[in-house]
Amino acid sequence: LWMVGLGVAMLAHAGYGLIAEKQAADLLDADVAAVGSQVFIEVLVGAGLALWGGIGEFKPIRLADAKKPRWESLHARPDFHCYNHRGKLLRPLLKETLPKP
């Protein structure tokens, strides 16, 4: 959680730095077309920290969990699987309408 907070703080600081650069350019009557490198790097690092902190703890995949029935397989009804569907009627239609390569 602290990484997310630090990342958000860095993003806020980068926004404040961008506003300060724009105000300084307005005072000097200069046109700022690009973002400064410090602000760009701060946005990248801040976003990376916030995203990495939001992932949480990585847990290993254990093979022992495969012995338990999964939620998807509890309600599976193989008798109701349908592999012959209306999609087979699209092939002749596509052959007629699409140009030959």
ZAKOL-396366 format. One record per residue: residue number from 0; residue in one letter; x, y, z of N, C-alpha, C, O, CB in turn. Coordinates in steps of 0.2 Angstrom, whole numbers, plus 5000, padded with zeros to 4 digits. Glycine has a CB too. Layout:
BEGIN
+-----+--------+------+------+------+-------+-------+-------+------+------+------+------+------+------+-------+-------+-------+
! num ! residu ! n_xx ! n_yy ! n_zz ! ca_xx ! ca_yy ! ca_zz ! c_xx ! c_yy ! c_zz ! o_xx ! o_yy ! o_zz ! cb_xx ! cb_yy ! cb_zz !
+-----+--------+------+------+------+-------+-------+-------+------+------+------+------+------+------+-------+-------+-------+
! NUM !      a !    X !    Y !    Z !     X !     Y !     Z !    X !    Y !    Z !    X !    Y !    Z !     X !     Y !     Z !
...
+-----+--------+------+------+------+-------+-------+-------+------+------+------+------+------+------+-------+-------+-------+
This chain:
BEGIN
+-----+--------+------+------+------+-------+-------+-------+------+------+------+------+------+------+-------+-------+-------+
! num ! residu ! n_xx ! n_yy ! n_zz ! ca_xx ! ca_yy ! ca_zz ! c_xx ! c_yy ! c_zz ! o_xx ! o_yy ! o_zz ! cb_xx ! cb_yy ! cb_zz !
+-----+--------+------+------+------+-------+-------+-------+------+------+------+------+------+------+-------+-------+-------+
!   0 !      l ! 5004 ! 4994 ! 5000 !  5000 !  5000 !  5000 ! 5004 ! 5006 ! 5000 ! 5002 ! 5011 ! 4997 !  4995 !  5000 !  5006 !
!   1 !      w ! 5010 ! 5006 ! 5003 !  5014 !  5012 !  5003 ! 5017 ! 5013 ! 4996 ! 5019 ! 5019 ! 4995 !  5020 !  5010 !  5008 !
!   2 !      m ! 5018 ! 5008 ! 4992 !  5021 !  5009 !  4985 ! 5015 ! 5013 ! 4981 ! 5017 ! 5017 ! 4977 !  5023 !  5003 !  4982 !
!   3 !      v ! 5009 ! 5011 ! 4982 !  5004 !  5015 !  4979 ! 5004 ! 5022 ! 4981 ! 5003 ! 5026 ! 4977 !  4997 !  5011 !  4980 !
!   4 !      g ! 5004 ! 5023 ! 4987 !  5004 !  5030 !  4990 ! 5010 ! 5034 ! 4987 ! 5009 ! 5040 ! 4985 !  5004 !  5030 !  4997 !
!   5 !      l ! 5016 ! 5031 ! 4987 !  5022 !  5034 !  4984 ! 5021 ! 5036 ! 4977 ! 5023 ! 5041 ! 4975 !  5028 !  5030 !  4986 !
!   6 !      g ! 5018 ! 5031 ! 4973 !  5017 !  5032 !  4966 ! 5012 ! 5038 ! 4965 ! 5013 ! 5042 ! 4960 !  5015 !  5026 !  4963 !
!   7 !      v ! 5007 ! 5038 ! 4968 !  5002 !  5043 !  4968 ! 5005 ! 5050 ! 4969 ! 5004 ! 5055 ! 4966 !  4996 !  5042 !  4972 !
!   8 !      a ! 5009 ! 5050 ! 4975 !  5013 !  5056 !  4977 ! 5017 ! 5059 ! 4971 ! 5018 ! 5065 ! 4970 !  5016 !  5055 !  4983 !
!   9 !      m ! 5021 ! 5054 ! 4968 !  5025 !  5056 !  4963 ! 5022 ! 5058 ! 4957 ! 5024 ! 5063 ! 4953 !  5030 !  5050 !  4961 !
!  10 !      l ! 5016 ! 5055 ! 4955 !  5012 !  5058 !  4950 ! 5009 ! 5065 ! 4951 ! 5009 ! 5069 ! 4947 !  5006 !  5053 !  4948 !
!  11 !      a ! 5007 ! 5066 ! 4957 !  5005 !  5073 !  4959 ! 5010 ! 5078 ! 4959 ! 5009 ! 5083 ! 4956 !  5002 !  5073 !  4966 !
!  12 !      h ! 5016 ! 5076 ! 4961 !  5022 !  5080 !  4960 ! 5024 ! 5082 ! 4953 ! 5026 ! 5087 ! 4952 !  5028 !  5077 !  4964 !
!  13 !      a ! 5023 ! 5077 ! 4949 !  5025 !  5078 !  4942 ! 5020 ! 5083 ! 4939 ! 5021 ! 5087 ! 4935 !  5025 !  5071 !  4938 !
!  14 !      g ! 5013 ! 5082 ! 4941 !  5008 !  5087 !  4938 ! 5010 ! 5094 ! 4941 ! 5009 ! 5099 ! 4937 !  5001 !  5085 !  4941 !
!  15 !      y ! 5012 ! 5094 ! 4947 !  5013 !  5101 !  4950 ! 5020 ! 5104 ! 4946 ! 5020 ! 5110 ! 4944 !  5015 !  5101 !  4957 !
!  16 !      g ! 5024 ! 5100 ! 4944 !  5030 !  5102 !  4941 ! 5028 ! 5104 ! 4934 ! 5031 ! 5109 ! 4931 !  5035 !  5096 !  4940 !
!  17 !      l ! 5024 ! 5101 ! 4931 !  5022 !  5102 !  4924 ! 5018 ! 5109 ! 4924 ! 5019 ! 5113 ! 4919 !  5017 !  5097 !  4921 !
!  18 !      i ! 5014 ! 5110 ! 4929 !  5010 !  5117 !  4930 ! 5016 ! 5122 ! 4931 ! 5015 ! 5128 ! 4928 !  5005 !  5117 !  4935 !
!  19 !      a ! 5021 ! 5121 ! 4935 !  5026 !  5126 !  4936 ! 5030 ! 5128 ! 4930 ! 5031 ! 5134 ! 4928 !  5031 !  5124 !  4942 !
!  20 !      e ! 5031 ! 5123 ! 4926 !  5035 !  5124 !  4919 ! 5030 ! 5128 ! 4915 ! 5033 ! 5132 ! 4911 !  5036 !  5117 !  4916 !
!  21 !      k ! 5024 ! 5127 ! 4915 !  5019 !  5130 !  4910 ! 5019 ! 5138 ! 4912 ! 5019 ! 5142 ! 4908 !  5012 !  5127 !  4910 !
!  22 !      q ! 5018 ! 5139 ! 4919 !  5018 !  5146 !  4921 ! 5025 ! 5149 ! 4920 ! 5024 ! 5155 ! 4918 !  5017 !  5146 !  4929 !
!  23 !      a ! 5030 ! 5146 ! 4921 !  5037 !  5149 !  4919 ! 5037 ! 5151 ! 4912 ! 5040 ! 5156 ! 4910 !  5043 !  5145 !  4922 !
!  24 !      a ! 5035 ! 5147 ! 4908 !  5035 !  5148 !  4901 ! 5030 ! 5154 ! 4899 ! 5032 ! 5158 ! 4894 !  5033 !  5142 !  4897 !
!  25 !      d ! 5025 ! 5154 ! 4902 !  5020 !  5160 !  4901 ! 5023 ! 5167 ! 4903 ! 5022 ! 5172 ! 4900 !  5013 !  5159 !  4905 !
!  26 !      l ! 5027 ! 5166 ! 4909 !  5030 !  5173 !  4911 ! 5035 ! 5175 ! 4906 ! 5037 ! 5181 ! 4905 !  5033 !  5172 !  4918 !
!  27 !      l ! 5039 ! 5170 ! 4903 !  5044 !  5172 !  4898 ! 5041 ! 5173 ! 4891 ! 5045 ! 5174 ! 4886 !  5049 !  5167 !  4898 !
!  28 !      d ! 5035 ! 5172 ! 4890 !  5032 !  5172 !  4883 ! 5035 ! 5167 ! 4879 ! 5035 ! 5169 ! 4873 !  5032 !  5179 !  4881 !
!  29 !      a ! 5036 ! 5161 ! 4881 !  5039 !  5156 !  4877 ! 5034 ! 5151 ! 4876 ! 5029 ! 5150 ! 4880 !  5046 !  5153 !  4880 !
!  30 !      d ! 5034 ! 5147 ! 4871 !  5029 !  5142 !  4869 ! 5032 ! 5135 ! 4871 ! 5037 ! 5133 ! 4868 !  5027 !  5142 !  4862 !
!  31 !      v ! 5029 ! 5132 ! 4876 !  5031 !  5125 !  4878 ! 5027 ! 5120 ! 4874 ! 5021 ! 5119 ! 4875 !  5031 !  5124 !  4885 !
!  32 !      a ! 5031 ! 5116 ! 4870 !  5028 !  5111 !  4865 ! 5029 ! 5104 ! 4868 ! 5025 ! 5100 ! 4867 !  5030 !  5112 !  4858 !
!  33 !      a ! 5034 ! 5103 ! 4872 !  5036 !  5097 !  4874 ! 5036 ! 5097 ! 4882 ! 5037 ! 5102 ! 4885 !  5043 !  5094 !  4872 !
!  34 !      v ! 5035 ! 5091 ! 4885 !  5036 !  5090 !  4892 ! 5043 ! 5089 ! 4894 ! 5047 ! 5086 ! 4890 !  5032 !  5083 !  4894 !
!  35 !      g ! 5045 ! 5092 ! 4900 !  5052 !  5091 !  4902 ! 5054 ! 5084 ! 4904 ! 5049 ! 5080 ! 4905 !  5053 !  5096 !  4908 !
!  36 !      s ! 5060 ! 5082 ! 4903 !  5062 !  5076 !  4904 ! 5061 ! 5074 ! 4911 ! 5060 ! 5068 ! 4913 !  5070 !  5075 !  4902 !
!  37 !      q ! 5062 ! 5078 ! 4916 !  5061 !  5076 !  4923 ! 5054 ! 5075 ! 4925 ! 5053 ! 5070 ! 4928 !  5064 !  5082 !  4928 !
!  38 !      v ! 5049 ! 5078 ! 4922 !  5042 !  5077 !  4923 ! 5041 ! 5070 ! 4920 ! 5037 ! 5066 ! 4922 !  5038 !  5083 !  4920 !
!  39 !      f ! 5043 ! 5069 ! 4914 !  5042 !  5063 !  4910 ! 5044 ! 5057 ! 4914 ! 5041 ! 5052 ! 4915 !  5045 !  5063 !  4903 !
!  40 !      i ! 5051 ! 5057 ! 4917 !  5053 !  5052 !  4920 ! 5050 ! 5051 ! 4927 ! 5049 ! 5045 ! 4929 !  5061 !  5053 !  4922 !
!  41 !      e ! 5048 ! 5056 ! 4930 !  5044 !  5056 !  4936 ! 5037 ! 5052 ! 4935 ! 5035 ! 5049 ! 4939 !  5043 !  5063 !  4939 !
!  42 !      v ! 5034 ! 5054 ! 4930 !  5027 !  5051 !  4928 ! 5028 ! 5043 ! 4927 ! 5024 ! 5039 ! 4929 !  5024 !  5054 !  4922 !
!  43 !      l ! 5034 ! 5041 ! 4923 !  5035 !  5034 !  4922 ! 5036 ! 5030 ! 4928 ! 5033 ! 5025 ! 4930 !  5040 !  5033 !  4917 !
!  44 !      v ! 5041 ! 5033 ! 4933 !  5042 !  5030 !  4939 ! 5036 ! 5030 ! 4944 ! 5035 ! 5025 ! 4947 !  5048 !  5033 !  4942 !
!  45 !      g ! 5033 ! 5035 ! 4944 !  5027 !  5035 !  4949 ! 5021 ! 5030 ! 4946 ! 5018 ! 5027 ! 4951 !  5024 !  5042 !  4949 !
!  46 !      a ! 5020 ! 5030 ! 4940 !  5015 !  5025 !  4937 ! 5017 ! 5018 ! 4938 ! 5013 ! 5014 ! 4940 !  5014 !  5027 !  4930 !
!  47 !      g ! 5024 ! 5017 ! 4937 !  5026 !  5010 !  4938 ! 5026 ! 5008 ! 4946 ! 5024 ! 5003 ! 4947 !  5034 !  5010 !  4936 !
!  48 !      l ! 5028 ! 5013 ! 4950 !  5027 !  5011 !  4957 ! 5020 ! 5010 ! 4959 ! 5018 ! 5005 ! 4963 !  5030 !  5017 !  4962 !
!  49 !      a ! 5015 ! 5014 ! 4957 !  5008 !  5013 !  4959 ! 5005 ! 5007 ! 4956 ! 5002 ! 5003 ! 4960 !  5004 !  5019 !  4956 !
!  50 !      l ! 5007 ! 5005 ! 4950 !  5005 !  4999 !  4947 ! 5008 ! 4993 ! 4951 ! 5004 ! 4988 ! 4952 !  5006 !  4999 !  4940 !
!  51 !      w ! 5014 ! 4993 ! 4952 !  5017 !  4987 !  4955 ! 5015 ! 4986 ! 4962 ! 5014 ! 4981 ! 4965 !  5025 !  4988 !  4955 !
!  52 !      g ! 5014 ! 4992 ! 4966 !  5011 !  4991 !  4973 ! 5004 ! 4989 ! 4973 ! 5002 ! 4986 ! 4978 !  5011 !  4998 !  4976 !
!  53 !      g ! 5000 ! 4990 ! 4967 !  4993 !  4988 !  4967 ! 4992 ! 4980 ! 4966 ! 4987 ! 4978 ! 4967 !  4989 !  4992 !  4962 !
!  54 !      i ! 4998 ! 4977 ! 4963 !  4997 !  4970 !  4962 ! 4997 ! 4966 ! 4968 ! 4993 ! 4961 ! 4968 !  5004 !  4968 !  4958 !
!  55 !      g ! 5000 ! 4968 ! 4973 !  5000 !  4964 !  4979 ! 5005 ! 4958 ! 4979 ! 5010 ! 4959 ! 4976 !  4993 !  4961 !  4980 !
!  56 !      e ! 5004 ! 4953 ! 4983 !  5008 !  4948 !  4984 ! 5007 ! 4943 ! 4979 ! 5002 ! 4940 ! 4977 !  5008 !  4945 !  4991 !
!  57 !      f ! 5013 ! 4941 ! 4976 !  5012 !  4935 !  4971 ! 5012 ! 4929 ! 4974 ! 5016 ! 4927 ! 4979 !  5018 !  4935 !  4966 !
!  58 !      k ! 5007 ! 4924 ! 4973 !  5007 !  4918 !  4976 ! 5009 ! 4912 ! 4971 ! 5007 ! 4913 ! 4965 !  5000 !  4917 !  4979 !
!  59 !      p ! 5012 ! 4907 ! 4973 !  5014 !  4902 !  4968 ! 5008 ! 4898 ! 4966 ! 5003 ! 4897 ! 4970 !  5020 !  4898 !  4971 !
!  60 !      i ! 5009 ! 4895 ! 4960 !  5003 !  4890 !  4958 ! 5005 ! 4884 ! 4961 ! 5010 ! 4881 ! 4960 !  5003 !  4890 !  4950 !
!  61 !      r ! 5000 ! 4881 ! 4965 !  5002 !  4874 !  4968 ! 4998 ! 4869 ! 4965 ! 4992 ! 4870 ! 4963 !  5000 !  4875 !  4975 !
!  62 !      l ! 5001 ! 4863 ! 4963 !  4998 !  4858 !  4960 ! 4993 ! 4854 ! 4965 ! 4988 ! 4851 ! 4962 !  5003 !  4853 !  4958 !
!  63 !      a ! 4993 ! 4856 ! 4971 !  4989 !  4852 !  4976 ! 4982 ! 4855 ! 4975 ! 4977 ! 4852 ! 4977 !  4991 !  4853 !  4983 !
!  64 !      d ! 4981 ! 4862 ! 4972 !  4975 !  4865 !  4972 ! 4971 ! 4861 ! 4966 ! 4965 ! 4862 ! 4966 !  4975 !  4872 !  4970 !
!  65 !      a ! 4974 ! 4858 ! 4961 !  4971 !  4855 !  4956 ! 4966 ! 4849 ! 4958 ! 4962 ! 4847 ! 4954 !  4976 !  4853 !  4950 !
!  66 !      k ! 4967 ! 4846 ! 4964 !  4963 !  4841 !  4966 ! 4956 ! 4843 ! 4968 ! 4952 ! 4839 ! 4968 !  4967 !  4837 !  4972 !
!  67 !      k ! 4956 ! 4849 ! 4970 !  4949 !  4851 !  4972 ! 4945 ! 4853 ! 4965 ! 4948 ! 4855 ! 4960 !  4949 !  4858 !  4976 !
!  68 !      p ! 4939 ! 4852 ! 4965 !  4935 !  4853 !  4959 ! 4934 ! 4861 ! 4959 ! 4933 ! 4865 ! 4963 !  4927 !  4850 !  4960 !
!  69 !      r ! 4935 ! 4863 ! 4952 !  4935 !  4870 !  4951 ! 4928 ! 4872 ! 4950 ! 4923 ! 4868 ! 4948 !  4939 !  4872 !  4945 !
!  70 !      w ! 4927 ! 4879 ! 4951 !  4920 !  4881 !  4950 ! 4917 ! 4880 ! 4943 ! 4911 ! 4879 ! 4942 !  4920 !  4889 !  4951 !
!  71 !      e ! 4921 ! 4881 ! 4938 !  4919 !  4880 !  4931 ! 4917 ! 4873 ! 4929 ! 4912 ! 4872 ! 4926 !  4925 !  4882 !  4926 !
!  72 !      s ! 4920 ! 4868 ! 4933 !  4919 !  4861 !  4931 ! 4913 ! 4859 ! 4936 ! 4910 ! 4853 ! 4934 !  4925 !  4857 !  4933 !
!  73 !      l ! 4911 ! 4862 ! 4941 !  4905 !  4860 !  4945 ! 4898 ! 4860 ! 4941 ! 4894 ! 4856 ! 4942 !  4904 !  4864 !  4951 !
!  74 !      h ! 4898 ! 4865 ! 4937 !  4891 !  4866 !  4933 ! 4892 ! 4864 ! 4925 ! 4888 ! 4865 ! 4921 !  4889 !  4873 !  4933 !
!  75 !      a ! 4898 ! 4860 ! 4924 !  4899 !  4858 !  4917 ! 4894 ! 4853 ! 4915 ! 4893 ! 4848 ! 4919 !  4906 !  4856 !  4916 !
!  76 !      r ! 4891 ! 4853 ! 4909 !  4886 !  4848 !  4907 ! 4889 ! 4846 ! 4900 ! 4887 ! 4849 ! 4895 !  4879 !  4850 !  4907 !
!  77 !      p ! 4893 ! 4841 ! 4899 !  4896 !  4839 !  4893 ! 4891 ! 4837 ! 4888 ! 4892 ! 4837 ! 4882 !  4901 !  4834 !  4893 !
!  78 !      d ! 4885 ! 4835 ! 4890 !  4880 !  4832 !  4886 ! 4877 ! 4838 ! 4882 ! 4874 ! 4838 ! 4877 !  4874 !  4829 !  4890 !
!  79 !      f ! 4877 ! 4844 ! 4885 !  4874 !  4850 !  4882 ! 4879 ! 4854 ! 4877 ! 4877 ! 4859 ! 4875 !  4871 !  4855 !  4887 !
!  80 !      h ! 4885 ! 4852 ! 4877 !  4890 !  4855 !  4872 ! 4888 ! 4854 ! 4865 ! 4886 ! 4849 ! 4863 !  4897 !  4853 !  4873 !
!  81 !      c ! 4888 ! 4860 ! 4861 !  4885 !  4860 !  4854 ! 4891 ! 4862 ! 4850 ! 4893 ! 4868 ! 4850 !  4879 !  4864 !  4853 !
!  82 !      y ! 4894 ! 4858 ! 4846 !  4899 !  4860 !  4841 ! 4897 ! 4860 ! 4834 ! 4900 ! 4863 ! 4830 !  4905 !  4854 !  4841 !
!  83 !      n ! 4891 ! 4859 ! 4833 !  4888 !  4860 !  4826 ! 4883 ! 4866 ! 4827 ! 4877 ! 4865 ! 4829 !  4884 !  4853 !  4824 !
!  84 !      h ! 4885 ! 4871 ! 4825 !  4881 !  4877 !  4825 ! 4881 ! 4881 ! 4819 ! 4883 ! 4878 ! 4814 !  4885 !  4882 !  4831 !
!  85 !      r ! 4877 ! 4887 ! 4819 !  4876 !  4890 !  4813 ! 4882 ! 4893 ! 4809 ! 4881 ! 4896 ! 4804 !  4871 !  4896 !  4814 !
!  86 !      g ! 4888 ! 4894 ! 4813 !  4894 !  4896 !  4810 ! 4896 ! 4893 ! 4804 ! 4899 ! 4896 ! 4799 !  4899 !  4896 !  4815 !
!  87 !      k ! 4894 ! 4887 ! 4803 !  4896 !  4883 !  4797 ! 4893 ! 4886 ! 4790 ! 4895 ! 4884 ! 4785 !  4895 !  4876 !  4798 !
!  88 !      l ! 4887 ! 4889 ! 4791 !  4884 !  4892 !  4786 ! 4887 ! 4899 ! 4783 ! 4885 ! 4901 ! 4778 !  4877 !  4894 !  4787 !
!  89 !      l ! 4892 ! 4901 ! 4787 !  4895 !  4908 !  4785 ! 4900 ! 4906 ! 4780 ! 4902 ! 4911 ! 4776 !  4898 !  4911 !  4791 !
!  90 !      r ! 4903 ! 4901 ! 4779 !  4909 !  4899 !  4775 ! 4907 ! 4900 ! 4767 ! 4910 ! 4904 ! 4764 !  4911 !  4892 !  4776 !
!  91 !      p ! 4901 ! 4897 ! 4765 !  4900 !  4899 !  4758 ! 4898 ! 4906 ! 4757 ! 4899 ! 4909 ! 4751 !  4894 !  4894 !  4756 !
!  92 !      l ! 4895 ! 4909 ! 4761 !  4893 !  4916 !  4761 ! 4900 ! 4921 ! 4760 ! 4900 ! 4925 ! 4756 !  4889 !  4919 !  4767 !
!  93 !      l ! 4904 ! 4919 ! 4764 !  4911 !  4923 !  4764 ! 4915 ! 4921 ! 4758 ! 4918 ! 4926 ! 4755 !  4915 !  4921 !  4770 !
!  94 !      k ! 4914 ! 4915 ! 4755 !  4918 !  4914 !  4749 ! 4915 ! 4917 ! 4743 ! 4918 ! 4919 ! 4738 !  4917 !  4906 !  4748 !
!  95 !      e ! 4908 ! 4919 ! 4743 !  4905 !  4922 !  4738 ! 4906 ! 4930 ! 4738 ! 4907 ! 4933 ! 4733 !  4897 !  4921 !  4738 !
!  96 !      t ! 4906 ! 4932 ! 4744 !  4907 !  4940 !  4745 ! 4914 ! 4942 ! 4745 ! 4915 ! 4948 ! 4742 !  4904 !  4942 !  4751 !
!  97 !      l ! 4919 ! 4939 ! 4747 !  4926 !  4941 !  4748 ! 4929 ! 4940 ! 4741 ! 4928 ! 4935 ! 4738 !  4929 !  4938 !  4753 !
!  98 !      p ! 4934 ! 4944 ! 4739 !  4937 !  4943 !  4733 ! 4943 ! 4938 ! 4734 ! 4945 ! 4937 ! 4739 !  4941 !  4950 !  4730 !
!  99 !      k ! 4944 ! 4935 ! 4728 !  4949 !  4929 !  4728 ! 4956 ! 4933 ! 4728 ! 4957 ! 4938 ! 4725 !  4949 !  4925 !  4722 !
! 100 !      p ! 4961 ! 4930 ! 4732 !  4967 !  4933 !  4733 ! 4972 ! 4931 ! 4727 ! 4977 ! 4933 ! 4727 !  4971 !  4930 !  4739 !
+-----+--------+------+------+------+-------+-------+-------+------+------+------+------+------+------+-------+-------+-------+
